């Protein structure tokens, strides 16, 4: 168990420090580490844990807590959670102090503008990885893309969208030949 806890720390501390744009930006590398490198979960287990973490209240980074629980039980969940949130919390404290001290500086605006496309690219990489592993084939991917468009263009309630997407998937899956 101590080796598992150290391995969790070794995976999640570095990911904590490179999550530019929020925790979702690290999903692609997290999937690679957890499924392909460490073999802690299968692809399906990772996607299931991701879905559960997105439905639960709180930050989406709680996916890490579920991974830790899967790997080493209660202490794995604790260590993984501290490993993903701890380093960033300490770093943000220092950056916030520096940021407020030099507010409006030219280098600060340049850094903000430069990191925006990096954050967007990391989030798109996460979407790509999740779309590749989505069960349900092309139909599920098409519904996921349509749902994303509907969320971005309308004020539809996400719960209603989930229900509509599930109904469409079930209806079309039953109607289409296998």
HELIX and SHEET records of a PDB file:
HELIX    1   1 UNK A    2  UNK A   17  1                                  16    
HELIX    2   2 UNK A   23  UNK A   26  5                                   4    
HELIX    3   3 UNK A   27  UNK A   31  1                                   5    
HELIX    4   4 UNK A   32  UNK A   37  3                                   6    
HELIX    5   5 UNK A   43  UNK A   55  1                                  13    
HELIX    6   6 UNK A   60  UNK A   62  5                                   3    
HELIX    7   7 UNK A   63  UNK A  101  1                                  39    
HELIX    8   8 UNK A  106  UNK A  132  1                                  27    
HELIX    9   9 UNK A  137  UNK A  153  1                                  17    
HELIX   10  10 UNK A  158  UNK A  175  1                                  18    
END                                                                             
